[in-house]
Amino acid sequence: MAPSDRSGGPIGPFVTHLECSATGEKHPADTLQRLSPAGAPFLVRYDLEGIAKAVNRDDLLRRPADMWRCSELLPVPGPGDIVNLGEAATPVVGLPRLAARLGATEIMVKDEGRLPTGSFKARGLAMAVTMAKVFGVTRLAMPTAGNAGSATAAYAAHAGMESYVFTPDDTAETTVREIAYHGARVYRVNGLVNACAKVVHQGTEAMGWFDLTTLEEPYRIEGKKTMGLELADQLGWELPDAIYYPTGGGTGFIGMWKAFAELEAIGWIGAKRPRMVAVQSTGCGPIVKAFEAGADHVAEAWADAETILHGVRVPKPLGDRLILKVIAESNGWAIAVSDAEVVDARAEVAREEGLHLCPEGAATYAAYLKDLAAGRLGPGDRVVLFNTASGLKSTMPPMEKRLDHTQTIDYATL
């Protein structure tokens, strides 16, 4: 595709168009869009042939190791347009002690808790806020389970934008205070994230804000896609056998699969793909329910959702068809774990490996244990578990042991 065939406007030089994920209909990328006319998420498409000619894998070695490294596969016009808080590449941390105990070849954790505001939401919101600023947006609104609100507030502040954040009543106090501390106008809502989204949608005309609801604009996927680009780079362009990912709205799940297809198209990886495993909660598992029923979408919202995994507490994700499509294409599956299993898994990884997972990240380890025991995976399979936030953002058990230094200490009892 020649440069003249590409979309114009304030977008990256290799972006060609936006594509409706439901109909395949093409739309120009030179204006800021939300959902397609069919009410489905848009996907950003690129001149992949042009990218293959313009850059190769060795070129990356001369670039910073951050989420913007594969810039040709991103929609940002240029480096000067990025709203950047220092999105360094997150490490892949092995769990050798636990792997040895389980007889597994390799268990790896992609630790997204090292990003700005302490979660993987930094990727999607860095990109969404960057593109919103490029298109002239000055006011943003976000319905969130918590961490996306923190990222929205931080990146909006850095971009000089106003932000309004709406979060469920039971969102962790630390997270709500973090959102407010970054200058956002934050409100608790008496409902789950879908109720928060309703507040945002109904206020758009009156407030004139740009709605950043999950998958209702094209660019959060592109930010989350960088997890897949980065993982392929870190693993020497050889993808693992399986990826376990905590799945609520599913932006990263969808984005990584898109990244792998684009990397193959430009010749950087082969046809091998990981089996994609969507991890949810027994207290809110609409994707699991649909998968087990053999359905291609979530028929009805999960009723009475209740779980400590606030990041997956999405009763009916907008991207349900895309998530289930990724599962089918990858020969993957969806699995639910209980809160009790998550609590045990989180403590085990912290105690045995020194890696502090958030509850959603711990859910991936709990799910892996169940699948390994059931024979769904073999011990020789290389797996990557996604830890989506720092464990420090979530509640920990109390520590109440004390010593009185003015008294004789019986060290044998310590």
Sequence and secondary structure as in RCSB ss.txt:
>XXXX:A:sequence
MAPSDRSGGPIGPFVTHLECSATGEKHPADTLQRLSPAGAPFLVRYDLEGIAKAVNRDDLLRRPADMWRCSELLP
VPGPGDIVNLGEAATPVVGLPRLAARLGATEIMVKDEGRLPTGSFKARGLAMAVTMAKVFGVTRLAMPTAGNAGS
ATAAYAAHAGMESYVFTPDDTAETTVREIAYHGARVYRVNGLVNACAKVVHQGTEAMGWFDLTTLEEPYRIEGKK
TMGLELADQLGWELPDAIYYPTGGGTGFIGMWKAFAELEAIGWIGAKRPRMVAVQSTGCGPIVKAFEAGADHVAE
AWADAETILHGVRVPKPLGDRLILKVIAESNGWAIAVSDAEVVDARAEVAREEGLHLCPEGAATYAAYLKDLAAG
RLGPGDRVVLFNTASGLKSTMPPMEKRLDHTQTIDYATL
>XXXX:A:secstr
  GGGS  SSS TTEEEEEETTT  EE SSS   S TTS  EEEEE HHHHHHH  HHHHTTS SBTTSSGGGS 
 S GGG   S  B   EEE HHHHHHHT SEEEEEEGGGSGGGBTHHHHHHHHHHHHHHTT  EEEEE SSHHHH
HHHHHHHHHT EEEEEEETTS HHHHHHHHHTT EEEEESS HHHHHHHHHHHHHHH  EE  TTSSSHHHHHHH
HHHHHHHHHTTT   SEEEEE SS HHHHHHHHHHHHHHHTTSS S   EEEEEEETTB HHHHHHHTT SS  S
  SS   S GGG  SS TTHHHHHHHHHHTT EEEEE HHHHHHHHHHHHHHH   B HHHHHHHHHHHHHHHHT
SS TT EEEEEE BBGGGS          TTS   GGG 
